[in-house]
Amino acid sequence: HRQFKTTMIRQFRQDWRNIEIGVGDKDSDAWAYSDNSLKHVIIIRPEDDDDDDDDDDDDDYEDEYEFPARTVFVKGWKDIQKMLLEDD
C-alpha cells in the first residue's frame, strides 16, 4: 500500500505542485506522504480510540504503529480545519 500510494502521490504532484499536506488514517499513508515531502496528518479512527476523554490516546496510537517523525495526529476533520486555519 505504501509503495503504491507513494508512486501515485509523486505522479499527482507533477500536475498539482501546490499539494502540501496529506491526510490519512494508516501508518502507510503517513509514510507515503513523508516520502513525498508532504506534511502528514493522521486521523485516529474511532475504533482505535477507546476513551474519547483521554488525551494520551494519541500516544497509544503512535506506539501501536510506526509513524515517520513529525506526524500530526488528530481526532477528526474539525481538528484538521482548525489546524489549517491556524496556518493562515
N, C-alpha and C positions, 0 to 999 in steps of 0.2 A: 504494500500500500504506500509506504514512504517513497520508494523509488518512482512509482507511477505518478504520485502527486507532485513530487519534486520536478519531474520532467514536464508535466502539464503546466505547472506554475511558470517554469522557465519559458515555455512556449507562449503563454499568455502575456508575459512581461515584454515580449518582443513587440506586441501590438499595443499594450497598455502599460507604458513605462512608469506611470504615476502610481501604480499599486504599491502601497507602503505597509499594509497590515494584512495578516491572515488570521481568521477566526475559525476555530475547530473545537472538537471535543475529545480528541485522541492524542496520545503522545506522538504517533506517527505524523499527525497534522502539524504539530509544533516543530518537529524535526524538518519536515518538508518546507515550512515557512522559513525556518532558520537557514536551511541550505540555500535558500534564495534571498537571503539578507532582508527578510521581511520581519517586522515586529510581529511576534506571535502571541496570540491571546487564546486561552483555553477556557471554554465554558465547562464548569463542573456539572456533570449530568446529575439530575435529581436522584437517580438510583445509586449514585456513588456518594451521595451526601446523606448520611444517616440522621444528622441533627442540624436543622437549619439555623439554630441559635448558637452553634459552636463555631467560634472564629478560628479554631485550629483545624477545621476541616480542610482548608486549602493545603496545609502542611501534610495532612494524612494522604491526600490525593497525590501530592508531589512525591511522597515517599513510596507510594504503591507502584508508581510508574517512573520511568526515566525521562526527564524533560531537559531540553537544552537550557543553558544559562539564560537568564533574563526573560523566562516565560512568565507572562502575566496570567493569573488565574482570576476568573470572575464567576459569579453565580448565575448570570443571565444577561440578556440583551440590554436591559436597563443599565447595568453596570458598564457595558461597552459604550452606550450612549453617553453616560457621564464622563467616561474616560476620554472619548473623542471630543466632547465639548470643552473639557479642561485643556486639551492640546491647542485649542484655537487661540 
